[in-house]
Amino acid sequence: MAEATPLSAQDRLDIMALHASYTQAVDSFDPDAYVANFAADGALESSTGPIVGHDALRQVLMRMRQGAEAQDGSQGQRHFTGPAALEGDGERCTSRAYFTLMREDAEHRPYIRAVGEYEDRLVKTDGRWLFQSRATRLLLGKFGVD
């Protein structure tokens, strides 16, 4: 059996780009960009169980948008993700990173909505890193959408 190739510097940069792409897609509520970050059978882990596949993930993002607008009159949001701890090889790895979610209320005042941790399983598909699964664990605050 061949030995696994360790994560390269380019793999690490590509995973950083994946994290940035995800946060930008969520913050702009762009469903096409959002699902493009997941493998075809990728899953978002939720309190009710995994949400699997691009069609289901697309619906999650649309519910997030509706929830943000309805809950607090949010005019915008921004995710800030810290550096990820990565373990794995050049084909599969795990990633753990902390995040902060900031929103702006109807009066344009910024506030911290949530602080949490992402726990990911990543897979390289056709030379591109994608989420096989992404679990979110809240440490402070709430999302209000599951």
C-alpha positions as CSV (number, residue, x, y, z in Angstrom):
1,M,0.0,0.0,0.0
2,A,1.4,3.4,-1.0
3,E,2.1,5.9,1.8
4,A,-0.3,8.9,1.9
5,T,1.1,12.2,0.6
6,P,1.2,14.8,3.4
7,L,-0.7,18.1,3.1
8,S,1.4,20.4,1.0
9,A,1.7,24.2,1.4
10,Q,-0.5,24.5,-1.6
11,D,-3.1,22.2,0.0
12,R,-3.1,24.4,3.0
13,L,-3.6,27.6,0.9
14,D,-6.4,25.9,-1.0
15,I,-8.2,25.0,2.2
16,M,-7.8,28.6,3.4
17,A,-9.4,29.7,0.1
18,L,-12.2,27.1,0.6
19,H,-13.0,28.6,4.1
20,A,-13.0,32.1,2.6
21,S,-15.3,31.1,-0.3
22,Y,-17.7,29.5,2.2
23,T,-18.0,32.6,4.4
24,Q,-18.4,34.9,1.4
25,A,-21.1,32.7,0.0
26,V,-23.0,32.5,3.3
27,D,-22.6,36.3,4.0
28,S,-23.9,37.2,0.5
29,F,-26.6,34.4,0.7
30,D,-25.4,33.1,-2.7
31,P,-26.8,29.5,-3.0
32,D,-24.8,28.6,-6.1
33,A,-21.5,29.7,-4.5
34,Y,-22.5,28.0,-1.2
35,V,-23.2,24.6,-2.6
36,A,-20.0,24.8,-4.8
37,N,-18.0,24.5,-1.6
38,F,-19.4,21.0,-0.9
39,A,-18.8,17.6,-2.5
40,A,-21.9,16.4,-4.4
41,D,-22.8,14.2,-1.4
42,G,-21.5,16.7,1.1
43,A,-23.3,17.3,4.4
44,L,-24.0,20.0,6.9
45,E,-24.3,18.5,10.3
46,S,-27.3,19.9,12.3
47,S,-29.0,19.2,15.6
48,T,-31.7,17.3,13.6
49,G,-29.1,15.2,11.7
50,P,-27.1,15.6,8.5
51,I,-28.4,17.7,5.6
52,V,-27.0,16.0,2.6
53,G,-26.5,17.0,-1.1
54,H,-26.6,20.2,-3.0
55,D,-30.3,20.6,-3.3
56,A,-30.8,20.2,0.5
57,L,-27.8,22.5,1.2
58,R,-29.3,25.2,-1.1
59,Q,-32.5,25.2,0.9
60,V,-30.5,25.6,4.1
61,L,-28.9,28.8,2.9
62,M,-32.3,30.2,1.8
63,R,-33.7,29.4,5.3
64,M,-30.7,31.2,6.8
65,R,-31.4,34.3,4.7
66,Q,-35.1,34.3,5.7
67,G,-34.2,33.7,9.4
68,A,-31.7,36.5,9.5
69,E,-34.1,38.9,8.0
70,A,-37.0,37.9,10.2
71,Q,-35.2,37.5,13.5
72,D,-33.5,40.8,13.9
73,G,-34.0,42.8,10.8
74,S,-30.5,42.0,9.9
75,Q,-29.1,44.2,7.1
76,G,-25.9,42.2,6.6
77,Q,-23.6,39.8,8.2
78,R,-19.9,38.9,8.1
79,H,-18.2,35.7,9.3
80,F,-14.6,35.9,10.5
81,T,-12.9,32.5,10.7
82,G,-9.6,32.0,12.5
83,P,-6.7,29.9,11.3
84,A,-7.6,26.2,10.9
85,A,-5.9,23.3,12.6
86,L,-5.5,20.8,9.8
87,E,-4.7,17.0,10.0
88,G,-4.6,14.6,7.1
89,D,-3.0,14.0,3.8
90,G,-3.2,15.3,0.2
91,E,-6.6,13.7,-0.4
92,R,-8.5,13.9,2.9
93,C,-8.2,15.9,6.0
94,T,-10.0,17.3,9.0
95,S,-10.2,21.0,9.9
96,R,-11.1,22.8,13.1
97,A,-11.4,26.6,13.3
98,Y,-13.2,29.1,15.5
99,F,-15.5,31.7,14.0
100,T,-17.3,34.9,14.9
101,L,-20.6,35.9,13.2
102,M,-21.3,39.6,13.2
103,R,-24.5,41.2,12.0
104,E,-25.9,44.6,11.6
105,D,-29.4,45.4,12.9
106,A,-32.1,47.5,11.3
107,E,-30.5,50.7,12.8
108,H,-27.2,49.7,11.2
109,R,-25.6,48.9,14.6
110,P,-23.1,46.0,14.5
111,Y,-23.2,43.2,17.0
112,I,-21.8,39.7,17.6
113,R,-24.5,37.2,16.9
114,A,-22.5,34.0,17.5
115,V,-19.1,32.6,18.3
116,G,-18.4,28.9,17.5
117,E,-16.3,26.3,16.1
118,Y,-16.3,24.5,12.7
119,E,-15.4,20.9,12.6
120,D,-14.9,19.7,9.0
121,R,-14.1,16.7,7.0
122,L,-12.5,17.7,3.7
123,V,-11.9,15.8,0.5
124,K,-9.9,16.7,-2.6
125,T,-12.1,16.1,-5.7
126,D,-10.7,16.7,-9.2
127,G,-7.8,18.7,-7.6
128,R,-10.1,20.9,-5.5
129,W,-10.7,20.8,-1.8
130,L,-14.4,20.5,-0.8
131,F,-16.4,20.0,2.4
132,Q,-17.4,16.4,2.8
133,S,-19.1,17.5,6.0
134,R,-19.2,20.6,8.1
135,A,-20.4,20.7,11.7
136,T,-21.0,23.9,13.6
137,R,-20.7,24.0,17.4
138,L,-21.9,27.2,19.0
139,L,-19.9,28.4,21.9
140,L,-21.8,31.8,22.5
141,G,-24.9,33.2,20.9
142,K,-27.3,31.6,18.5
143,F,-28.1,31.2,14.9
144,G,-31.8,30.5,15.3
145,V,-31.9,28.6,12.0
146,D,-31.3,24.9,11.8
